[in-house]
Structure formats: C-alpha cells, structure tokens
Amino acid sequence: NAPTKLMKQEGYGRGYAYDHSEDEAFSGQNYFPDGMERQQFYAPTSYGYEAEVKLRLDRWAALRKAKGTR
C-alpha cells in the first residue's frame, strides 16, 4: 500500500498482492531476485508441532504450484 499520494503516483506498492485479500489468504508472490530459484531454508521433521508446520508448508507449495509461481 502507498501511504501517501506521492508514493502512489510513483508506483509504490504496484503489483503487490496482500495475502489476506487473496483466496486462502495466500498470494504466492515470489520475493527472490529474478533468476534466483526458491530455496528451502527449513525442513520440518514429522515430530510434534513440526508435523503441523510441514503440512502448512506443503499446502503453500501446492498453492504456489497451482498459481504458477515459483
């Protein structure tokens, strides 16, 4: 969002999709630089709460794939 009229005129926030306004509250936007593949920085185990985290990360990966984002 552009907090001022000038910032809006300058294009601040153009192309940004607010996650909570999207289906399933997930935009799938990619914030990695162009040409840089998505990297995995965390691999949850199947133990305890990490199993729930893994389900969520897997769901986001599926949504990202369905939206055609990387």
N, CA, C and O atoms as a printed pandas DataFrame, in Angstrom:
     atom_number atom_name residue_name chain_id  residue_number  x_coord  y_coord  z_coord
0              1         N          ASN        A               1    0.833   -1.178    0.000
1              2        CA          ASN        A               1    0.000    0.000    0.000
2              3         C          ASN        A               1    0.876    1.240    0.000
3              4         O          ASN        A               1    1.973    1.238    0.558
4              5         N          ALA        A               2    0.399    2.266   -0.610
5              6        CA          ALA        A               2    1.131    3.527   -0.672
6              7         C          ALA        A               2    0.534    4.483    0.360
7              8         O          ALA        A               2   -0.610    4.911    0.203
8              9         N          PRO        A               3    1.277    4.824    1.407
9             10        CA          PRO        A               3    0.721    5.657    2.469
10            11         C          PRO        A               3    0.523    7.123    2.097
11            12         O          PRO        A               3   -0.212    7.832    2.784
12            13         N          THR        A               4    1.156    7.593    1.033
13            14        CA          THR        A               4    0.966    8.987    0.630
14            15         C          THR        A               4    0.588    9.051   -0.845
15            16         O          THR        A               4    0.824    8.106   -1.599
16            17         N          LYS        A               5    0.004   10.166   -1.245
17            18        CA          LYS        A               5   -0.390   10.359   -2.645
18            19         C          LYS        A               5    0.835   10.314   -3.562
19            20         O          LYS        A               5    0.784    9.719   -4.638
20            21         N          LEU        A               6    1.927   10.940   -3.138
21            22        CA          LEU        A               6    3.147   10.945   -3.943
22            23         C          LEU        A               6    3.666    9.521   -4.150
23            24         O          LEU        A               6    4.038    9.147   -5.262
24            25         N          MET        A               7    3.688    8.737   -3.085
25            26        CA          MET        A               7    4.178    7.363   -3.206
26            27         C          MET        A               7    3.295    6.563   -4.162
27            28         O          MET        A               7    3.792    5.741   -4.933
28            29         N          LYS        A               8    1.989    6.804   -4.110
29            30        CA          LYS        A               8    1.078    6.121   -5.023
30            31         C          LYS        A               8    1.363    6.539   -6.465
31            32         O          LYS        A               8    1.377    5.697   -7.363
32            33         N          GLN        A               9    1.588    7.831   -6.690
33            34        CA          GLN        A               9    1.906    8.327   -8.030
34            35         C          GLN        A               9    3.216    7.734   -8.549
35            36         O          GLN        A               9    3.368    7.500   -9.748
36            37         N          GLU        A              10    4.150    7.497   -7.646
37            38        CA          GLU        A              10    5.450    6.941   -8.025
38            39         C          GLU        A              10    5.412    5.424   -8.218
39            40         O          GLU        A              10    6.410    4.815   -8.603
40            41         N          GLY        A              11    4.253    4.821   -7.946
41            42        CA          GLY        A              11    4.103    3.392   -8.178
42            43         C          GLY        A              11    4.464    2.514   -6.997
43            44         O          GLY        A              11    4.566    1.295   -7.130
44            45         N          TYR        A              12    4.658    3.133   -5.841
45            46        CA          TYR        A              12    4.986    2.363   -4.646
46            47         C          TYR        A              12    3.903    1.323   -4.377
47            48         O          TYR        A              12    2.721    1.661   -4.307
48            49         N          GLY        A              13    4.295    0.077   -4.228
49            50        CA          GLY        A              13    3.353   -0.995   -3.928
50            51         C          GLY        A              13    2.652   -1.581   -5.139
51            52         O          GLY        A              13    1.849   -2.503   -4.992
52            53         N          ARG        A              14    2.933   -1.072   -6.332
53            54        CA          ARG        A              14    2.292   -1.595   -7.542
54            55         C          ARG        A              14    2.672   -3.068   -7.722
55            56         O          ARG        A              14    3.843   -3.434   -7.625
56            57         N          GLY        A              15    1.691   -3.882   -7.979
57            58        CA          GLY        A              15    1.939   -5.303   -8.192
58            59         C          GLY        A              15    1.961   -6.129   -6.920
59            60         O          GLY        A              15    2.074   -7.353   -6.972
60            61         N          TYR        A              16    1.852   -5.462   -5.772
61            62        CA          TYR        A              16    1.859   -6.186   -4.506
62            63         C          TYR        A              16    0.482   -6.781   -4.253
63            64         O          TYR        A              16   -0.532   -6.096   -4.390
64            65         N          ALA        A              17    0.446   -8.037   -3.890
65            66        CA          ALA        A              17   -0.815   -8.703   -3.551
66            67         C          ALA        A              17   -0.825   -8.955   -2.046
67            68         O          ALA        A              17    0.044   -9.651   -1.521
68            69         N          TYR        A              18   -1.791   -8.397   -1.372
69            70        CA          TYR        A              18   -1.922   -8.563    0.073
70            71         C          TYR        A              18   -2.461   -9.962    0.343
71            72         O          TYR        A              18   -3.570  -10.290   -0.079
72            73         N          ASP        A              19   -1.698  -10.779    1.031
73            74        CA          ASP        A              19   -2.077  -12.177    1.249
74            75         C          ASP        A              19   -3.497  -12.335    1.775
75            76         O          ASP        A              19   -4.237  -13.197    1.300
76            77         N          HIS        A              20   -3.882  -11.529    2.734
77            78        CA          HIS        A              20   -5.188  -11.707    3.369
78            79         C          HIS        A              20   -6.359  -11.341    2.462
79            80         O          HIS        A              20   -7.512  -11.622    2.790
80            81         N          SER        A              21   -6.067  -10.715    1.327
81            82        CA          SER        A              21   -7.116  -10.397    0.356
82            83         C          SER        A              21   -7.243  -11.475   -0.717
83            84         O          SER        A              21   -8.144  -11.414   -1.554
84            85         N          GLU        A              22   -6.365  -12.438   -0.699
85            86        CA          GLU        A              22   -6.334  -13.489   -1.717
86            87         C          GLU        A              22   -7.064  -14.744   -1.237
87            88         O          GLU        A              22   -7.308  -14.921   -0.044
88            89         N          ASP        A              23   -7.406  -15.610   -2.198
89            90        CA          ASP        A              23   -8.011  -16.893   -1.850
90            91         C          ASP        A              23   -7.092  -17.644   -0.898
91            92         O          ASP        A              23   -5.876  -17.672   -1.089
92            93         N          GLU        A              24   -7.666  -18.241    0.108
93            94        CA          GLU        A              24   -6.944  -19.000    1.131
94            95         C          GLU        A              24   -5.875  -18.159    1.832
95            96         O          GLU        A              24   -4.954  -18.702    2.443
96            97         N          ALA        A              25   -6.001  -16.829    1.740
97            98        CA          ALA        A              25   -5.071  -15.890    2.385
98            99         C          ALA        A              25   -3.622  -16.181    1.999
99           100         O          ALA        A              25   -2.721  -16.150    2.836
100          101         N          PHE        A              26   -3.420  -16.467    0.703
101          102        CA          PHE        A              26   -2.082  -16.798    0.208
102          103         C          PHE        A              26   -1.930  -16.270   -1.209
103          104         O          PHE        A              26   -2.634  -16.715   -2.116
104          105         N          SER        A              27   -1.016  -15.324   -1.405
105          106        CA          SER        A              27   -0.824  -14.745   -2.736
106          107         C          SER        A              27    0.150  -15.554   -3.582
107          108         O          SER        A              27    0.035  -15.574   -4.808
108          109         N          GLY        A              28    1.096  -16.215   -2.948
109          110        CA          GLY        A              28    2.092  -16.978   -3.688
110          111         C          GLY        A              28    3.158  -16.118   -4.333
111          112         O          GLY        A              28    3.921  -16.602   -5.170
112          113         N          GLN        A              29    3.225  -14.843   -3.957
113          114        CA          GLN        A              29    4.219  -13.958   -4.559
114          115         C          GLN        A              29    5.633  -14.443   -4.270
115          116         O          GLN        A              29    5.903  -15.062   -3.241
116          117         N          ASN        A              30    6.512  -14.149   -5.193
117          118        CA          ASN        A              30    7.910  -14.527   -5.063
118          119         C          ASN        A              30    8.731  -13.280   -4.761
119          120         O          ASN        A              30    8.652  -12.289   -5.488
120          121         N          TYR        A              31    9.506  -13.325   -3.708
121          122        CA          TYR        A              31   10.327  -12.174   -3.338
122          123         C          TYR        A              31   11.812  -12.429   -3.558
123          124         O          TYR        A              31   12.652  -11.612   -3.179
124          125         N          PHE        A              32   12.132  -13.566   -4.170
125          126        CA          PHE        A              32   13.521  -13.831   -4.516
126          127         C          PHE        A              32   13.881  -13.010   -5.752
127          128         O          PHE        A              32   13.004  -12.712   -6.563
128          129         N          PRO        A              33   15.140  -12.643   -5.913
129          130        CA          PRO        A              33   15.547  -11.890   -7.104
130          131         C          PRO        A              33   15.282  -12.694   -8.378
131          132         O          PRO        A              33   15.298  -13.925   -8.357
132          133         N          ASP        A              34   15.038  -11.993   -9.483
133          134        CA          ASP        A              34   14.853  -12.663  -10.767
134          135         C          ASP        A              34   16.057  -13.553  -11.042
135          136         O          ASP        A              34   17.201  -13.155  -10.824
136          137         N          GLY        A              35   15.788  -14.741  -11.515
137          138        CA          GLY        A              35   16.857  -15.675  -11.836
138          139         C          GLY        A              35   17.318  -16.520  -10.660
139          140         O          GLY        A              35   18.097  -17.457  -10.838
140          141         N          MET        A              36   16.852  -16.204   -9.473
141          142        CA          MET        A              36   17.238  -16.987   -8.294
142          143         C          MET        A              36   16.113  -17.956   -7.962
143          144         O          MET        A              36   14.977  -17.549   -7.722
144          145         N          GLU        A              37   16.440  -19.227   -7.953
145          146        CA          GLU        A              37   15.447  -20.239   -7.637
146          147         C          GLU        A              37   15.070  -20.180   -6.156
147          148         O          GLU        A              37   15.863  -19.772   -5.307
148          149         N          ARG        A              38   13.848  -20.595   -5.878
149          150        CA          ARG        A              38   13.380  -20.665   -4.491
150          151         C          ARG        A              38   14.261  -21.656   -3.731
151          152         O          ARG        A              38   14.587  -22.729   -4.240
152          153         N          GLN        A              39   14.633  -21.291   -2.533
153          154        CA          GLN        A              39   15.473  -22.152   -1.714
154          155         C          GLN        A              39   14.706  -22.613   -0.487
155          156         O          GLN        A              39   13.796  -21.932   -0.015
156          157         N          GLN        A              40   15.076  -23.756    0.014
157          158        CA          GLN        A              40   14.459  -24.269    1.230
158          159         C          GLN        A              40   15.415  -24.010    2.383
159          160         O          GLN        A              40   16.533  -24.525    2.404
160          161         N          PHE        A              41   14.968  -23.209    3.339
161          162        CA          PHE        A              41   15.800  -22.856    4.479
162          163         C          PHE        A              41   15.429  -23.644    5.734
163          164         O          PHE        A              41   16.143  -23.605    6.736
164          165         N          TYR        A              42   14.318  -24.349    5.669
165          166        CA          TYR        A              42   13.837  -25.084    6.840
166          167         C          TYR        A              42   13.129  -26.339    6.368
167          168         O          TYR        A              42   12.281  -26.283    5.478
168          169         N          ALA        A              43   13.474  -27.463    6.959
169          170        CA          ALA        A              43   12.832  -28.736    6.641
170          171         C          ALA        A              43   12.308  -29.339    7.944
171          172         O          ALA        A              43   13.067  -29.944    8.701
172          173         N          PRO        A              44   11.008  -29.175    8.204
173          174        CA          PRO        A              44   10.459  -29.681    9.461
174          175         C          PRO        A              44   10.468  -31.208    9.509
175          176         O          PRO        A              44   10.376  -31.883    8.484
176          177         N          THR        A              45   10.578  -31.721   10.711
177          178        CA          THR        A              45   10.513  -33.167   10.909
178          179         C          THR        A              45    9.044  -33.578   11.010
179          180         O          THR        A              45    8.149  -32.740   10.898
180          181         N          SER        A              46    8.811  -34.842   11.216
181          182        CA          SER        A              46    7.433  -35.329   11.378
182          183         C          SER        A              46    7.078  -35.487   12.853
183          184         O          SER        A              46    6.103  -36.159   13.190
184          185         N          TYR        A              47    7.861  -34.873   13.727
185          186        CA          TYR        A              47    7.645  -34.998   15.169
186          187         C          TYR        A              47    6.978  -33.750   15.741
187          188         O          TYR        A              47    7.294  -32.625   15.352
188          189         N          GLY        A              48    6.055  -33.971   16.665
189          190        CA          GLY        A              48    5.433  -32.874   17.393
190          191         C          GLY        A              48    4.788  -31.839   16.490
191          192         O          GLY        A              48    4.190  -32.168   15.466
192          193         N          TYR        A              49    4.922  -30.584   16.888
193          194        CA          TYR        A              49    4.287  -29.493   16.148
194          195         C          TYR        A              49    4.898  -29.308   14.761
195          196         O          TYR        A              49    4.255  -28.761   13.865
196          197         N          GLU        A              50    6.135  -29.761   14.584
197          198        CA          GLU        A              50    6.763  -29.627   13.271
198          199         C          GLU        A              50    5.969  -30.372   12.200
199          200         O          GLU        A              50    6.009  -29.991   11.030
200          201         N          ALA        A              51    5.256  -31.419   12.579
201          202        CA          ALA        A              51    4.414  -32.134   11.613
202          203         C          ALA        A              51    3.318  -31.212   11.086
203          204         O          ALA        A              51    2.982  -31.264    9.902
204          205         N          GLU        A              52    2.760  -30.370   11.955
205          206        CA          GLU        A              52    1.744  -29.394   11.534
206          207         C          GLU        A              52    2.360  -28.333   10.624
207          208         O          GLU        A              52    1.756  -27.927    9.631
208          209         N          VAL        A              53    3.552  -27.897   10.968
209          210        CA          VAL        A              53    4.255  -26.910   10.146
210          211         C          VAL        A              53    4.514  -27.490    8.758
211          212         O          VAL        A              53    4.350  -26.801    7.751
212          213         N          LYS        A              54    4.916  -28.754    8.710
213          214        CA          LYS        A              54    5.176  -29.408    7.424
214          215         C          LYS        A              54    3.917  -29.437    6.563
215          216         O          LYS        A              54    3.985  -29.183    5.361
216          217         N          LEU        A              55    2.773  -29.742    7.163
217          218        CA          LEU        A              55    1.512  -29.743    6.411
218          219         C          LEU        A              55    1.231  -28.366    5.811
219          220         O          LEU        A              55    0.815  -28.258    4.658
220          221         N          ARG        A              56    1.458  -27.328    6.593
221          222        CA          ARG        A              56    1.212  -25.968    6.115
222          223         C          ARG        A              56    2.169  -25.605    4.979
223          224         O          ARG        A              56    1.747  -25.044    3.968
224          225         N          LEU        A              57    3.446  -25.920    5.140
225          226        CA          LEU        A              57    4.419  -25.624    4.086
226          227         C          LEU        A              57    4.103  -26.395    2.808
227          228         O          LEU        A              57    4.243  -25.865    1.706
228          229         N          ASP        A              58    3.678  -27.646    2.960
229          230        CA          ASP        A              58    3.301  -28.449    1.792
230          231         C          ASP        A              58    2.081  -27.851    1.095
231          232         O          ASP        A              58    2.015  -27.840   -0.134
232          233         N          ARG        A              59    1.120  -27.357    1.866
233          234        CA          ARG        A              59   -0.074  -26.734    1.284
234          235         C          ARG        A              59    0.302  -25.473    0.517
235          236         O          ARG        A              59   -0.195  -25.245   -0.586
236          237         N          TRP        A              60    1.174  -24.657    1.092
237          238        CA          TRP        A              60    1.609  -23.445    0.401
238          239         C          TRP        A              60    2.351  -23.779   -0.887
239          240         O          TRP        A              60    2.195  -23.085   -1.891
240          241         N          ALA        A              61    3.155  -24.834   -0.863
241          242        CA          ALA        A              61    3.869  -25.252   -2.078
242          243         C          ALA        A              61    2.873  -25.669   -3.157
243          244         O          ALA        A              61    3.062  -25.355   -4.332
244          245         N          ALA        A              62    1.812  -26.376   -2.760
245          246        CA          ALA        A              62    0.788  -26.798   -3.720
246          247         C          ALA        A              62    0.045  -25.587   -4.285
247          248         O          ALA        A              62   -0.228  -25.534   -5.485
248          249         N          LEU        A              63   -0.282  -24.620   -3.436
249          250        CA          LEU        A              63   -0.957  -23.407   -3.908
250          251         C          LEU        A              63   -0.054  -22.612   -4.850
251          252         O          LEU        A              63   -0.508  -22.091   -5.869
252          253         N          ARG        A              64    1.226  -22.527   -4.497
253          254        CA          ARG        A              64    2.189  -21.808   -5.336
254          255         C          ARG        A              64    2.269  -22.462   -6.713
255          256         O          ARG        A              64    2.315  -21.775   -7.733
256          257         N          LYS        A              65    2.285  -23.795   -6.734
257          258        CA          LYS        A              65    2.349  -24.531   -7.996
258          259         C          LYS        A              65    1.080  -24.294   -8.818
259          260         O          LYS        A              65    1.152  -24.101  -10.031
260          261         N          ALA        A              66   -0.078  -24.310   -8.157
261          262        CA          ALA        A              66   -1.352  -24.092   -8.846
262          263         C          ALA        A              66   -1.441  -22.679   -9.426
263          264         O          ALA        A              66   -2.051  -22.473  -10.475
264          265         N          LYS        A              67   -0.833  -21.709   -8.742
265          266        CA          LYS        A              67   -0.851  -20.325   -9.219
266          267         C          LYS        A              67    0.228  -20.069  -10.265
267          268         O          LYS        A              67    0.248  -19.020  -10.909
268          269         N          GLY        A              68    1.125  -21.040  -10.426
269          270        CA          GLY        A              68    2.188  -20.884  -11.412
270          271         C          GLY        A              68    3.318  -19.984  -10.957
271          272         O          GLY        A              68    4.058  -19.444  -11.780
272          273         N          THR        A              69    3.457  -19.819   -9.640
273          274        CA          THR        A              69    4.573  -19.027   -9.121
274          275         C          THR        A              69    5.651  -19.975   -8.642
275          276         O          THR        A              69    5.397  -21.152   -8.386
276          277         N          ARG        A              70    6.848  -19.451   -8.526
277          278        CA          ARG        A              70    7.939  -20.343   -8.117
278          279         C          ARG        A              70    8.194  -20.297   -6.648
279          280         O          ARG        A              70    9.080  -20.993   -6.153
